[in-house]
Amino acid sequence: MTIQTTTTMTGCAYMEKAVLPGLVPLFHLWLERPERTMVHGHCNDMENMDHFIFECLSKENPTYKIEVEKGWKYISLLEHTADEKSPHSMKNETKSVRKSFRCAMYDVTDYDLDGVRIIRIAIAKARYEILEVEQCEGLGNLLGETALPFVSEGEREWPDGSLYLYMIGRKPYMST
């Protein structure tokens, strides 16, 4: 679910397994569109959802001591966005794919007794040419703040283009 949005938006996510060695797994995220609704599908009905596909480019350690102590981690992402077909396009035409770069900061908390994992992630605004270090600035403020402002009605991002997600799921099982 998105955090601090006036309109509640839920979704679902999963990591796609790499089918060949050397391929990076993709992170798939579906989020409801920022429209008022009384029924939230939690991915039962994906018609009112946007599909985001992220490829992990690198995982970097935080550079500030306070971020290291809090367990926050940075990750650079390549977002693959499929442009929607126009109403006049042919059914068998392929969708064009737009790629953009994003920086993200996240933390993971495991609750062993309940078998639950919580992931909070702040994702910076997309940049289409190149990944820049400046995209990561301010993400720690989002994760560390307890009284965040609300996102405007009908929006899912703050004015700076960043997005804040709260994900809860089953903790992965450890194999022996």
Number of C-alpha atoms within 10 A of each C-alpha: 18 23 22 19 21 18 21 20 23 21 22 19 17 10 13 12 11 11 9 8 6 7 10 14 15 19 17 15 16 20 22 27 19 22 14 14 12 6 6 15 17 16 16 9 10 14 10 14 20 14 16 15 19 21 18 15 14 12 13 11 14 19 10 10 9 11 18 12 9 13 14 20 19 23 18 24 24 22 22 18 17 15 11 11 13 8 7 6 11 9 8 6 8 12 13 12 11 11 16 17 22 25 26 23 27 20 15 14 13 16 11 9 6 9 12 14 16 16 14 18 24 24 24 26 20 19 16 13 9 11 17 12 10 9 19 21 12 13 21 21 12 17 19 12 9 8 8 12 12 15 18 15 13 14 16 27 21 17 11 8 11 20 22 23 20 14 16 17 13 12 15 10 7 5 4 3
